[in-house]
Structures are given as C-alpha cells and as structure tokens.
Amino acid sequence: MKSSSGSSRGLARDFWADANRIAALTGSLAVFAPCASGQIVLDDYSVSKEGNYDYVQVLGSPADGWNVSSGELRPSIAGLNATGAWLWNRGEKLSAVGDSVSIDLSLPGEASNGLGTGIGLFFAKNLNPPQGTGFEVGLFATQGSYVFNVGLGSVTGVPSSGLLTVQMTVQTPTTSTYSVSYGPQSSFAIFQVDSDSAYFGPEASNTATTAAALDNLTFTTVPEPSAYTAVFGALALAASLAGPCRRRRSRTVLR
C-alpha cells in the first residue's frame, strides 16, 4: 500500500486555511460587536473631567465638592443633611427601554459626625432640576450598618461596595420606569420618573470626612437596527473575502 502522506499534507493545509478564516471572522466580530452593544465607559476618572457634568444641589446648599483622586471620584460634600450630584451633560441619557447606567460604589465607612454617608446615582428630567424633583438611588452607611435607598424605600444587609445598575424597563409618553440592581441583588427595586427619559450622574451625601469613592460611570444603550445590519454585513464581507472552504478527499492508491 502506498503512503498517503501527500493527502495528509493537503488536509493540514486546509486545516490551517480554515483556522485563518475563523480567526478573521472572530476578529471582525470583536471589532464591530461593541458598535452593536452600545456600551461605553463615559468616565473612568483617570483624570478630572468635571466640565462633562452639571453640579446640582440635591439637598441643602453644599459647595461643589468634586474631587478626582487615584483613578476614582472621591466627592467631598460637607455639611449637615447635604447632598450634591453631578449630572452628565454630554448628551447621553436613558431614553429607551433597555438603556442602562452603572457605576462602581465603595463606601468603607460613614462620616465622623454621626449623620450617615451616602453615594450613588441621581436622576432628573433636565440638567437643572429644582430641589425635590430628582430621584436618588444609592448606598448609605449609618451607625455601622449599610442600607440601600431607592427613593423613600430601603433594603438592609447590603455590601459596602458593589456595582450599581439602573435600567429603563417601561416607557410612556410622559413617564419612565427603572429597575435597580446592586451587588448580588438583581432588579430588587423599581422607581418611576415623570418624564419619558432621564439624565443621570453620581451623587454624594455627607462624604467630606470619608473615603467614599465611585468609579467607571458606564452607559449602555439599546442599539439601532442599523447597528446589527452593519455588524452582520461586516461578517458577511469577511466571509466572502476569505473564500469558500475547500474539501480535499483523501486517496489511497493500491498496488
């Protein structure tokens, strides 16, 4: 029987050709998939970009305590019953069902004045909301315990750090409803805003003497159908350029 080493070499060439096609298609997907997912880190706080926000005095009249340090937002809001927020003003907002915003929270302890300390996200229907018209969602430390506040409601026994995510679930011409997830607890609360969309941004309450920190403000939007068309169109183009897969039949010659 004659050796079939020639056929084996042919099969090996086909194998590597197919592998290269797969790599090309995978690379194309990696390049274009982010366009379809619509996720972007708006601010990783590696540098200070306060100009991308509008400061809002949510409660009381605290001075703007914006402070970026060591790659985190470490706000210094001072005063009794004082809360401030920074609404993102670069155009992104929650405006369709499925849109979401998330931010990492870290609250090692509360302020030394014994009045409690909080960090989280603030939502409003415009960039200059009157006091009492926005909505607060966040982590609060008081008397050695941690609670998570959603408006006037609260959940106890939550961790001192974790990822906070708020996602639009329902939309009408005049209102929008949002689900709240924090740490291991998924969609454990909902709230409603009297607008079909909402601006958002980090919030802090009585944090001046604490190591409270926020990081990685991330916005995820529902992609337009055209985004999917672009992704799959790119994959189809990559496949056509790679060419058809060839199949070589192994032959054994008998003598």
C-alpha positions in Angstrom: 0.0 0.0 0.0 1.3 3.4 -1.0 1.7 6.0 1.8 -0.9 8.8 1.9 1.4 11.5 3.2 0.6 13.8 0.3 -3.1 13.7 1.2 -2.2 14.3 4.9 -0.2 17.4 3.9 -3.2 18.6 1.9 -5.5 18.2 4.8 -3.2 20.0 7.0 -3.1 23.0 4.6 -6.9 23.0 4.5 -7.0 22.9 8.3 -4.8 26.0 8.7 -6.6 27.8 5.9 -9.9 27.2 7.8 -8.3 28.2 11.0 -7.2 31.5 9.4 -10.8 32.1 8.2 -12.2 31.5 11.7 -9.6 33.9 13.1 -10.5 36.6 10.6 -14.2 36.2 11.3 -13.7 36.3 15.0 -11.6 39.4 14.7 -14.3 41.1 12.6 -16.8 40.3 15.3 -14.6 41.6 18.0 -14.1 44.9 16.1 -17.8 45.5 15.3 -19.6 43.9 18.2 -19.1 47.0 20.5 -20.9 49.1 18.0 -23.9 46.8 18.3 -23.8 46.5 22.1 -23.8 50.3 22.5 -21.8 50.2 25.8 -19.4 52.9 26.7 -17.5 53.9 29.8 -18.3 57.6 30.0 -15.8 58.3 32.8 -13.2 56.1 34.4 -12.0 59.0 36.5 -8.4 58.6 35.4 -8.4 62.4 35.0 -10.7 65.1 36.2 -13.4 65.9 33.7 -15.8 68.0 35.7 -16.8 70.0 32.7 -18.7 67.0 31.5 -21.2 67.4 34.4 -23.6 70.0 35.8 -23.4 70.3 39.5 -26.8 70.1 41.3 -27.5 70.8 45.0 -29.9 68.0 45.7 -30.4 68.7 49.4 -29.3 71.8 51.3 -26.8 74.1 49.7 -23.4 72.3 49.8 -20.5 73.7 47.9 -19.3 71.7 44.8 -17.1 69.0 46.3 -15.9 67.4 43.1 -12.6 65.6 43.7 -10.9 63.0 41.4 -8.0 61.1 43.0 -6.2 57.8 42.4 -8.4 57.0 39.4 -11.7 57.4 41.4 -14.3 60.1 42.0 -13.9 60.8 45.7 -16.5 63.6 46.3 -16.2 65.9 49.3 -19.7 67.0 50.2 -19.7 68.7 53.6 -22.5 69.9 55.8 -25.5 68.6 57.8 -28.1 67.0 55.6 -26.1 68.0 52.5 -26.3 66.1 49.2 -24.8 67.1 45.8 -24.9 65.4 42.4 -23.2 65.8 39.0 -25.4 65.2 36.0 -23.7 64.0 32.8 -24.1 66.8 30.2 -22.5 65.3 27.1 -25.8 64.1 25.5 -26.2 60.5 26.8 -29.3 59.8 28.8 -31.7 57.0 29.5 -34.2 57.4 26.6 -35.4 53.9 25.5 -36.4 50.7 27.2 -33.3 48.6 27.8 -31.0 51.6 28.2 -28.9 51.4 31.4 -26.3 53.2 33.5 -23.9 51.6 36.0 -21.3 52.8 38.5 -18.9 51.1 41.0 -19.5 52.1 44.6 -17.2 51.8 47.6 -18.2 53.1 51.0 -15.7 52.0 53.7 -17.5 53.8 56.5 -19.6 56.8 57.5 -18.8 60.4 58.3 -17.4 61.2 61.8 -20.4 63.5 62.6 -22.7 60.5 63.0 -25.2 61.7 60.4 -24.6 58.9 57.9 -22.9 59.0 54.5 -24.3 58.1 51.1 -23.1 57.6 47.4 -25.0 56.5 44.4 -26.8 57.9 41.3 -29.1 60.8 40.8 -31.7 61.0 38.1 -33.6 64.1 36.7 -35.6 65.0 33.7 -33.4 68.0 32.9 -29.9 69.3 33.8 -31.1 72.0 36.2 -33.8 70.3 38.3 -35.3 72.3 41.2 -34.7 70.7 44.6 -37.1 67.9 45.4 -37.8 66.9 41.7 -35.0 64.4 41.1 -34.7 60.8 42.2 -31.9 59.3 44.4 -30.6 55.8 44.3 -27.7 54.8 46.4 -25.7 53.1 49.2 -26.0 54.6 52.7 -23.9 53.9 55.8 -25.3 54.9 59.2 -24.5 53.7 62.8 -22.2 50.9 61.5 -24.8 49.4 59.1 -25.4 49.6 55.4 -28.7 50.1 53.6 -29.6 50.7 50.0 -32.0 53.5 49.4 -34.3 53.8 46.4 -36.4 56.9 46.9 -38.1 56.5 50.3 -37.7 52.7 50.3 -34.6 50.9 51.6 -33.0 47.4 51.7 -30.8 46.3 54.6 -27.9 43.9 54.8 -26.2 45.1 51.6 -22.4 45.0 51.0 -20.3 48.2 51.4 -19.1 48.0 47.8 -20.5 46.7 44.5 -21.8 47.6 41.1 -25.0 49.7 40.9 -27.0 49.3 37.7 -30.2 51.1 36.8 -32.1 50.1 33.6 -35.2 51.5 31.9 -38.0 48.8 31.8 -41.1 50.7 30.9 -41.7 53.9 28.9 -44.7 56.0 28.1 -45.0 59.5 26.5 -44.9 61.1 30.0 -43.2 58.6 32.3 -40.4 56.0 32.5 -39.8 53.2 35.0 -36.5 51.8 36.1 -35.2 48.6 37.8 -32.3 48.8 40.3 -29.6 46.2 40.8 -26.8 46.4 43.3 -24.1 43.8 44.0 -25.6 40.3 44.2 -29.2 41.6 44.2 -30.7 41.9 40.7 -33.7 44.1 40.0 -34.7 44.2 43.6 -36.5 47.6 43.3 -38.2 49.9 40.8 -38.9 53.6 40.6 -40.6 55.9 38.2 -39.7 59.3 36.8 -42.3 61.9 35.5 -40.6 62.0 32.1 -40.0 59.7 29.2 -36.3 59.9 29.7 -33.8 60.7 32.4 -30.4 62.4 32.9 -28.1 60.7 35.3 -24.9 61.2 37.3 -23.0 60.4 40.5 -24.3 61.6 43.8 -22.8 62.1 47.3 -24.2 62.9 50.7 -22.1 64.0 53.7 -18.9 62.4 52.4 -16.3 65.1 53.4 -14.5 63.1 56.1 -14.8 59.6 54.4 -13.1 57.5 51.8 -16.3 57.2 49.8 -15.5 56.5 46.1 -17.2 56.0 42.8 -15.7 54.6 39.6 -16.5 53.7 35.9 -19.6 55.5 35.0 -20.9 53.3 32.2 -23.7 53.8 29.7 -25.4 51.1 27.7 -28.0 51.9 25.1 -30.3 49.7 23.0 -28.7 49.5 19.6 -30.5 50.8 16.5 -31.4 48.1 13.9 -28.8 49.6 11.6 -26.1 48.7 14.0 -27.0 45.0 13.7 -27.0 45.4 9.9 -23.5 46.8 10.0 -22.2 44.0 12.1 -23.6 41.2 10.1 -22.7 43.0 6.9 -19.1 43.2 8.0 -19.1 39.5 8.9 -20.6 38.6 5.5 -17.9 40.6 3.8 -15.2 39.0 5.8 -16.6 35.6 4.9 -16.7 36.4 1.2 -13.1 37.7 1.2 -11.9 34.6 3.0 -13.4 32.5 0.2 -15.2 29.1 0.3 -14.0 26.3 2.4 -12.3 23.7 0.3 -12.6 20.0 0.9 -9.9 17.6 -0.2 -10.7 13.9 -0.5 -8.1 11.5 0.9 -7.0 8.9 -1.7 -5.3 5.6 -1.1 -3.6 4.0 -4.0 -3.5 0.2 -4.1 -0.7 -1.6 -5.9 
